[in-house]
Amino acid sequence: MAEFNPAPIKPTVPFDLFQQIDVRMGSIMAVDDIPSSSKLLKLTVDFGDHRRTIVAGLKKERPDRQALIGIQALFVVNLEPRKMAGELSEGMLFDVGYPDGIRPVFAVPEAPVPNGARAG
């Protein structure tokens, strides 16, 4: 593995602010192309009691999109919905590496857990 220098730690935040972020386990049920975007894909994610659309910048780094189906990963589910390339995204995939310029990997459980289970 290439040498890696971690970024400086961000300023501290109060614990109650951290508790406001809702991170949950979800299973990717479908992956659809967004033709108007060179990097975004539309994920349909099962959170146990509901499904929602999450738009994620995975197109360039994940050539086998069908391999994503069935993967459990962490998602931030209480962000304000926003339009991305004409699609409404109802959350954010919680991955590791993108801000550091390395190929992102998913934050996945070491064993299956129910969809909708909270991180924290």
Kinemage of the C-alpha trace (Angstrom):
@kinemage 1
@onewidth
@group {chain A} dominant
@subgroup {mainchain}
@vectorlist {calphas} color= white
{ca met a 1} P 0.000 0.000 0.000
{ca ala a 2} L 1.290 3.494 -0.863
{ca glu a 3} L 2.379 5.830 1.886
{ca phe a 4} L -0.538 7.828 3.299
{ca asn a 5} L -0.449 10.966 5.406
{ca pro a 6} L -3.758 11.497 7.227
{ca ala a 7} L -5.362 14.941 7.037
{ca pro a 8} L -5.404 17.033 10.211
{ca ile a 9} L -8.263 16.283 12.581
{ca lys a 10} L -11.192 18.673 12.201
{ca pro a 11} L -12.159 20.979 15.099
{ca thr a 12} L -14.070 19.347 17.947
{ca val a 13} L -17.864 19.471 17.989
{ca pro a 14} L -20.222 19.072 20.942
{ca phe a 15} L -21.462 15.508 21.440
{ca asp a 16} L -25.088 16.607 21.116
{ca leu a 17} L -24.295 17.965 17.635
{ca phe a 18} L -22.795 14.612 16.653
{ca gln a 19} L -25.922 12.832 17.941
{ca gln a 20} L -28.028 14.798 15.443
{ca ile a 21} L -26.480 12.897 12.526
{ca asp a 22} L -28.526 9.778 11.742
{ca val a 23} L -26.324 7.059 10.213
{ca arg a 24} L -28.073 3.796 9.384
{ca met a 25} L -27.380 0.471 7.759
{ca gly a 26} L -29.025 -0.095 4.407
{ca ser a 27} L -28.865 -2.656 1.609
{ca ile a 28} L -28.413 -1.521 -1.975
{ca met a 29} L -31.341 -3.007 -3.910
{ca ala a 30} L -30.859 -1.385 -7.333
{ca val a 31} L -28.246 0.682 -9.151
{ca asp a 32} L -29.333 2.904 -12.041
{ca asp a 33} L -27.316 5.056 -14.385
{ca ile a 34} L -27.823 8.812 -14.501
{ca pro a 35} L -27.047 9.479 -18.184
{ca ser a 36} L -26.631 13.236 -17.659
{ca ser a 37} L -23.763 12.687 -15.184
{ca ser a 38} L -20.261 11.331 -15.740
{ca lys a 39} L -19.874 10.281 -12.094
{ca leu a 40} L -23.260 9.859 -10.382
{ca leu a 41} L -25.349 6.699 -9.948
{ca lys a 42} L -28.813 6.367 -8.440
{ca leu a 43} L -29.013 3.778 -5.664
{ca thr a 44} L -32.274 2.361 -4.308
{ca val a 45} L -31.547 1.485 -0.688
{ca asp a 46} L -33.638 -0.645 1.698
{ca phe a 47} L -33.683 0.690 5.266
{ca gly a 48} L -35.983 -1.988 6.692
{ca asp a 49} L -39.152 0.071 7.048
{ca his a 50} L -38.751 1.997 3.784
{ca arg a 51} L -36.665 2.431 0.657
{ca arg a 52} L -35.163 5.642 -0.603
{ca thr a 53} L -33.022 7.005 -3.391
{ca ile a 54} L -29.416 7.914 -2.656
{ca val a 55} L -27.356 9.542 -5.415
{ca ala a 56} L -23.653 8.727 -5.101
{ca gly a 57} L -20.527 9.504 -7.123
{ca leu a 58} L -19.590 5.904 -7.877
{ca lys a 59} L -19.723 5.676 -11.672
{ca lys a 60} L -15.995 6.082 -12.384
{ca glu a 61} L -14.709 3.913 -9.551
{ca arg a 62} L -17.255 1.063 -9.786
{ca pro a 63} L -17.365 -0.271 -13.358
{ca asp a 64} L -19.359 -3.386 -12.292
{ca arg a 65} L -22.426 -1.634 -10.917
{ca gln a 66} L -24.388 -4.847 -10.524
{ca ala a 67} L -21.786 -6.036 -7.980
{ca leu a 68} L -23.100 -3.317 -5.649
{ca ile a 69} L -26.547 -4.920 -5.385
{ca gly a 70} L -27.059 -6.602 -2.027
{ca ile a 71} L -24.186 -4.833 -0.281
{ca gln a 72} L -24.965 -3.480 3.175
{ca ala a 73} L -23.350 -0.132 3.928
{ca leu a 74} L -23.751 2.913 6.142
{ca phe a 75} L -25.772 5.905 4.941
{ca val a 76} L -26.530 9.324 6.437
{ca val a 77} L -30.335 9.457 6.291
{ca asn a 78} L -31.269 12.807 7.801
{ca leu a 79} L -29.631 15.221 5.373
{ca glu a 80} L -31.962 17.604 3.583
{ca pro a 81} L -32.925 16.030 0.236
{ca arg a 82} L -31.238 17.696 -2.726
{ca lys a 83} L -31.329 17.458 -6.493
{ca met a 84} L -28.223 16.085 -8.134
{ca ala a 85} L -28.115 15.759 -11.937
{ca gly a 86} L -31.902 15.982 -11.970
{ca glu a 87} L -32.410 13.212 -9.381
{ca leu a 88} L -33.553 13.781 -5.795
{ca ser a 89} L -31.065 12.304 -3.322
{ca glu a 90} L -32.523 11.453 0.093
{ca gly a 91} L -29.280 10.877 1.976
{ca met a 92} L -25.600 10.153 1.537
{ca leu a 93} L -23.491 7.031 1.221
{ca phe a 94} L -21.009 6.958 4.104
{ca asp a 95} L -17.748 5.853 2.499
{ca val a 96} L -14.085 6.098 3.430
{ca gly a 97} L -11.291 7.622 1.359
{ca tyr a 98} L -12.923 10.042 -1.090
{ca pro a 99} L -11.901 13.270 0.737
{ca asp a 100} L -8.319 11.957 0.826
{ca gly a 101} L -8.140 11.294 -2.896
{ca ile a 102} L -7.967 7.516 -2.565
{ca arg a 103} L -10.387 4.993 -4.043
{ca pro a 104} L -13.330 5.049 -1.650
{ca val a 105} L -14.499 1.908 0.120
{ca phe a 106} L -17.823 1.356 1.833
{ca ala a 107} L -18.195 1.250 5.606
{ca val a 108} L -19.685 -2.240 5.919
{ca pro a 109} L -20.634 -4.416 8.903
{ca glu a 110} L -18.413 -7.321 9.946
{ca ala a 111} L -21.596 -9.439 10.063
{ca pro a 112} L -25.081 -8.812 8.620
{ca val a 113} L -27.329 -6.562 10.715
{ca pro a 114} L -30.952 -5.542 10.149
{ca asn a 115} L -31.465 -2.760 7.608
{ca gly a 116} L -32.258 0.442 9.446
{ca ala a 117} L -29.956 -0.355 12.395
{ca arg a 118} L -28.331 2.867 13.651
{ca ala a 119} L -24.631 3.587 13.930
{ca gly a 120} L -23.283 5.412 16.924
